Amino acid sequence: TSSTCKSPQHADAGVHADALLTNAPQHEYAAFSYRRLLIMMGVASGMTSFAIDQTVHLLGFCQQRLVLLADGSLATVFESIWTIALLILARLLVKWEPAAAGLGLPEVKCMLSGFILRDFLSSRALVAKALSLALVIAAGLPVGKEGPLVHISACIGNFLLTSVFLRTNAIMPKQDILLDNAAVG
């Protein structure tokens, strides 16, 4: 049997989150869909993190090759131009999609408390955040990717949730799924 949730946060769900993940016959398909969504979010976030790392390594390799081609004092000039070019590209990406600016963690926390931020979880924000993060790290700025990955994972989860191939009758509230996305990040 399934228990209903008494909190107003889950009132529209009709089913408690723990009951959804049990093997109750009436919720077996919903539990399978939810588990499938969680697995896809984890795999997609891990692949995105790996792609960011590989982009940083590739850009670092290009920078090393550029410095090796230059001789003496020109190496420092080329390295400085390379770093400035990466930062300008990152800034242009953020200008293209302003939702990619900043850490992203405070905004995700706002969304978890019920505020709606338009276009914050869009696919444009995902692309701009991931690419600008790779560019900034490759430029040598002391930026960690742990905080921005929370925003990136939330964007990935929103994309998977709203994509055509995963449209299901979700019983889980969107805030719970956003919380799962943030935890994946």
N, C-alpha and C positions, 0 to 999 in steps of 0.2 A: 504494500500500500504506500501511497505517497502522502506526505504531509504538506499542508499548505503553509505558506509564509504569512506571518501576521504583520510584518513591518510594511509601512506604506511604500518603502523603496521598491519592494518586490510585489506590490499589490497587483500590478498589471501582468506580472508573469504568471500568477496562478499556481506556480509550483516552486517549492523551495529548491535552491541550487543543489543541496545534497541529495534530494530525492531525484533530481534529474540524472545524476551520475550513477544511480543504482540500476539494477537490472529489472526494474518494474516493467511489466509487459506494455503498459500504455505509453511509456516514455522511452522504450528501447531505441526507436529510430532517432528520437531527439537527442538521446544520450550519445548515440553513435555519431550523429552530425556534429554535436558539440565537441566530442573528442577529436573527430577529424579536423575540425576548425582549429583546435588547440595545437594539434600536431603540425598542421600546415603553417600556423603562425610561428611556431618554434623553428621549423626547418627554414622558412623564408627569412626570418630574422637572422638566423645563423649564417645563411648564404649571403645575406646582405652585409653582415659584419665581415665575412671572409672576403667579399668583393671590395669592400673599403680597404681592408688590409692589403690586398693584392694591388689595388690602385696606388696606395701609398708607396709600396715597394717598387712598382714600375716607375712612378715619378721620381723616386730616389735614385733608381738606376739611371734614368735619363739625365738627372742632374749630375751624377758622377761621370757619365760619358761626356757631357758638355764641359765639365771642369777638366777632364783629362785631355780633351781636344785643345783647350786653351793652354797657353804657356805663361808661367810666372804671374805677373800682376793682372793679366787679363782674366785669369781664373776667378779671382775675387769679384771682378766686375760682372762676369757672366753668371756667377752664382747669385749675386745680388739681383741682377735682372731677372733671373729665373724665379727667385723667391717673390719678388714684387709682382711678376706676371701671374704666379699662382694665386697670390692674395687678391689681385684685381679680378681674376676669373671667379674666385669664391664670392667676392663682393657683388659681381654682376649676377651670379646665381641667386643671391639673397635679394637683390633688387628685383629680379624677375619674379620671385615668390617670397614676399615678406614674411610669410608664416614660417619660413626656415630660419629666421634670425633667432639668435639666442640659444639658450640651453634646451628649452622645450619642456623640461620637467615641471616648472611651475604652471605652465599652461595645461599640461596633462592633469595635474592635481586640481586645477580649476574645473576642468571638464568632469573630473570624477565627483566633484561636489555639486554638479548639476548645471554649471554654466555652459552655454553653447557658444563656441568660437567658430565662426564661419570659415570654411576652407582651411582650417588648421590641420585636418587629417586628410587632405587631398593628395592625389597622386603627384601633383606638381610639387607639393611640400616634401613628399618623400624623395623625389629625384633631386630637388635642390638641396635638401638637408644632407643626403648621403654624399653627393658629389662635392658640395662645399666643405663638408667635414673632411673628406679625403684630401682635398686641395690644401686646406689649412694645416692639417697634420703634416703633409708632405712639404709644406713651406717651412716647417720647423717651429711653428708656434706651440707653446706648451698647453695643448688642448687634449683633454681625454675624450674618449669616444663613448664612455659609459653613460653619461647623461643624455647626449643626443640620441643614443640608441633607444632610449625609452620613447622618445618622440617618433623615431623611425619605426620602431615596432608597433606603436599605436597606429601609425599611418598604414603599415602593412596589414594589420588586423582589420582596419576599417576597409581597406581595399578588398580583402578576402571576404569580409562580411557582406559588402555591397556588390560584389562582382556577380555576374550572371551565372557562373558555373557553381556558385555556392549558395544561391538564394534558397533558403529553406524557411519554414515557419519557425523561426527562432523563438523559443520559450524564454530564453535568458534575456534579461534587460540589457540594453546597450552599455550601461555603465559597468555591469559585471564583466562584459566582454572587453571593454576598455581597460578595466583593472587587470584582466588576464594579459592583455597586450603589454601593458606597462611592466608587469612582472617578467614577461619574456625578455624585454629590453634590459 
